[in-house]
Amino acid sequence: LGESLASIQKFNTPLAEATTSSLAALKAYSTAEQVHTSKGDAPAIPYFKQAIQGDPNFALAYSQLGQTYLQLGLDQKAQQASSQAMDLSSGLPATEKYLIAAADAHIENNYDLAVQAYGQLSKLLPNDSEVQYNLGLLSENHGNLPDALRSYRKVLAGDPKDLEALLGVGRAEIKSGNPQASLDPLNRALSLAVELNNPQGKGNALQAIGVAYQFLNRPQDALSNFQQAFELRQKIGDKRGMASSLDQMAQIEQTIGKPDDAAAHYQQELKIDKEIGDQSGTARALTNYGDLEQAQGRYDQALDATKQALQIYMTISDQTDQVTALNNIGNIYFKKGQYTDALTNFQQALQLQEKMSNPGNLAMVLNNIGQSYQKLGQYDKALASYLKTAETARKAGDRAGAANASDSMASLFGIEGRYGAALKAAGESYRNIQQLGNKDETAATIGADYGLALAQVGRFDEATKPMADALALARTLGNNALIALVLNHQAMRSFYAGDFQAAGSLFGQARAAAQKAGAREQSLVAGIGAARVQIRTGRAAAAAGSLRQKDRRVTASRALSMIVHGLAVPGADGGASGAPTPGAPTVADSAPDTQSGWYERLRAWGLPVSDLVKVVGDLDGVREYIAHYGEHRHDPPYEIDGVVVKIDQLAMQHELGATSRAPRWAIAYKYPPEEVTTRLLDIQVNVGRTGRVTPFAVMEPAHVSGSTVDRATLHNVDEIARKGVLIGDMVVLRKAGDVIPEVVGPVVDLRTGTERAFEFPTHCPSCGTALVREEGEVDWRCPNTRACPAQLRERLFHLAGRGAFDIEVLGYEAVVALLDSGLIADEGDLFSLTADKLVTCPFFVNKQGGLTVNAGKLLANLDEARTRPLWRILVALSIRHVGPTAARALAAEFGSLDAIAAASAERLAAVDGVGPIIAASVIDWFGVDWHVEIVDKWRAPGVELGTGRGTGGPGAAGDTRPLAGVTVVITGTLAGFTRDEATEAVTGLGGKVASSVSKKTSFVVAGENPGSKHDKALSLGVPVLDEAGLRLLLAEGPAAAGAAAGATAATAGP
């Protein structure tokens, strides 16, 4: 930004201070200043020269001539004139001497000397407008934007039509992150330049307005302004200004998807810079050309260009731009995944920046250092950098920088599982960026991150809008890497919400966008996400379901097989593959010390291992192996969707260790989804639990990725329009992540003219109610929540799920049968079912006329469900926004459903993890009469709606449960508990489960592969329990568990 506006940053000199013995010289000098004000730099040069001819010792004329040359990009001439001025200034009055010294410091790019000179001038001329203007310019160049604005506004208070001051205010507003506020002073400056017939001033105003439009996401307007500025500057011979305009034109062309035009303009800029000997401009062009190459994924070319720029900046001793270049080099290494190299360059940039009085890029560099530490797993150092970033940005009045810092902290807190803290930081960042009105990459990233933070605490509906806005902005910007990031966040929102089909589809879209952009990290994130969906919903689920069968005969009837990839024995390394650690007391000397060695040992023992494992010596071998199975992925006797790459040496695995989520010594490479074509026969819709109406494709059956597919979601009507599919089209079909069927788009060339557009229904296909779509929403919904059969069916299916009442027998067919038979009219009737009632429903009657086994199981499940914990009942009620996290918080705080129903919105919102939106949703739900009837119907047959002991939260006075007042943090994987089961076990006994470790934590339960929470517990002296310790805590209480933890620690000590 500073470079793009450089040509209008010129020091002004008070005429009254000019010292000369020649009246003719003074007259010429006066004319030069007037011409400069009205016409610009180039027309003023002959008059400055005339002044010097009239008085060869006219120091101030030499000084002003030097500054004028500087603005035209004639650096060598500028330095010569300024040097002559300095030589002639020794005997001048103090005011004039300091003016010349300040101008020379500006030409030599020595802002510290300029500050000293103008500090003296401000004492001598406290009310001089030119001194105030130049002080503003110095403050602006030093990044002290509040002081810059104050100085420029002092000038305007004396003369509202001061062109340079108006431009200064506009620039400072843009740099402060307020581009909208800059437009008024800049447009006034433009009008004034036109009125004065000052083409250079007009060009400068157009350039600055273009920059404002650039930040306001108005790329075409910005480009038009830069083109007009270029044409004006070309007419008056302002070559430095021409180069600056070309640079900005190229940046815009880069963002709107015209990289060839951008490259051509960068080359034209470089030619001009070299022609006028502008080394700084040459370096700037190389820097921005490097950015272009980086955006295209050509990282080596980007490094080469940016390193050339750095060498130039070092040659001309431009420390400010050295910082920029080092920061850019760090960014390139960061995107290459070379985080240590990135950190080294960021730290070098920081060392330079801290030596300078100019805070400039300090906030940005600190934030980048924090992100590098975060990638390297050094979270404490990352947080320290982010906090320093926020403080620096706020002091400099840089609201965008402060927003970035908060966003980075939110990301870190999310990785650490501190979702409440993540949401708070993300919310602060989002509010700041919204108030600024920026429409750029940063705004899109922050919006997506805020949506993810909302989703992580179960506020899925609230997460929709910021994510949708972010995606729309990313698409407007044409940035595929950014599109991939937002799609990945949207996919995680769907994943957290349990909508695995949508999650899989979004991960597939994200990966395609990432591959298009060459964004390897986002491609990897999408691949991992798709794998998580596959584990939850794909073929792995069928195998897991078979293994969970209580009847072993059912399991035995399934065609299951296994391949062993590891083992767990005494002495195993939990941070590595699970293979025994060489040298451990329980491991024999003959134990293999490599993963491949253990595969062979397992094979020798008769266990099934993969025949496709191969040990390679380098990354080229890895690439060759991946490429081979990319071409032969259907050759193995089972389906594959990728390749897992592991470090073979167990000692190195141990050294690399693992994060709380994954090992660092293994990574998966996922192949692109297989694509086939088939006919789109129809588009139909279904209605979900919340009334959302979702379209789906009905196709001719097609075999893709190992199964036959004839259905695929189309998400919403906007998605259909975006893909451009028509009923009757031949369409491209694939499985996102090799799991979720997805229509990619139509094969337009195969259209016959008989295809027709899909007309979205105006009324609910289930109940006939007119559909509605709220402002800002993409989905149409049926508002008939009580009587719509489809919504009722889905709500019943939901309440039977594992996260609610966990009624195993109440599957989809059973729900439909109960509704069709009239045994239940809504959720409230469920617990009134009896054997006498079930015998009237054919679904639950066997051929002999008696009840089926499943009927008996259903009645038994319902008896068990009557005593489920309160939080599960809250989830079962389908209250909008109330997921397991909020439900647990409300249950712990209030203890009974009646207490929750009676609480005020303020009381509900005050609960940690709830907030005003969920509180309002709870109030709204209990304000509906038929909702209350459901609760009363459940109460009558004995459903326990809470004990009333939770008021005030866990550990409140009067709570006599065994774990009242105990706070537990769980990290790692437990063999005998899922995370939810462990949480429920603790909270059911009055304890609280927290997401982060502090001195107030009572115990940390550490399973396999514990994360940073385990390390923090040790550093704070918090007792750490293994799984056996958790069972002891649940069975015998905190005293017994504490004693056991102490004994374990003593045994483990040196």
Secondary structure, DSSP 8 states (H G I E B T S, - for coil): -TTTTGGG------GGG---S-HHHHHHHHHHHHHHHHH-HHHHHHHHHHHHHH-TT-HHHHHHHHHHHHHTT-HHHHHHHHHHHHHH-TTS-HHHHHHHHHHHHHHTT-HHHHHHHHHHHHHH-TT-HHHHHHHHHHHHHTT-HHHHHHHHHHHHHH-TT-HHHHHHHHHHHHHTT-HHHHHHHHHHHHHHHHHTT-HHHHHHHHHHHHHHHHHTT-HHHHHHHHHHHHHHHHHHT-HHHHHHHHHHHHHHHHHTT-HHHHHHHHHHHHHHHHHTT-HHHHHHHHHHHHHHHHHTT-HHHHHHHHHHHHHHHHHTT-HHHHHHHHHHHHHHHHHHT-HHHHHHHHHHHHHHHHHSS--TTHHHHHHHHHHHHHHTT-HHHHHHHHHHHHHHHHHTT-HHHHHHHHHHHHHHHHHTT-HHHHHHHHHHHHHHHHHHT--SHHHHHHHHHHHHHHHHTT-HHHHHHHHHHHHHHHHHHT-HHHHHHHHHHHHHHHHHTT-HHHHHHHHHHHHHHHHHHT-HHHHHHHHHHHHHHHHHHSHHHHHHHHHT-SSHHHHHHS-----------TTB-TTTTSSB-TT-TTS-TTS-SBHHHHHHHHHHTT----TT----SSHHHHHHHHHHHHHSTT-SSS---EEEEE--BHHHHHHH-B-SSSBSSEEEEE----EEEEEEEEEEEEE-TTSEEEEEEEEEEEEETTEEEEEEE--SHHHHHHHT--BT-EEEEEEETTTEEEEEEE-GGG--S--B-----SB-TTT--B-B--TT-S-EE---TTT-HHHHHHHHHHHTSTTTT--TT--HHHHHHHHHHTS-SSGGGGGG--HHHHTTSGGGB-TTSSB-HHHHHHHHHHHHHTT--HHHHHHHTT-TT--HHHHHHHHHHH-BHHHHHHS-HHHHHTSTTTHHHHHHHHHHHHTSHHHHHHHHHHHTTT---B-STTTTSTT-TT--STTTT-EEEEESB-SS--HHHHHHHHHHTT-EEESS--TT--EEEE-BS--HHHHHHHHHT--EE-HHHHHHHHHH-HHHHHHHHHHHHHHH--
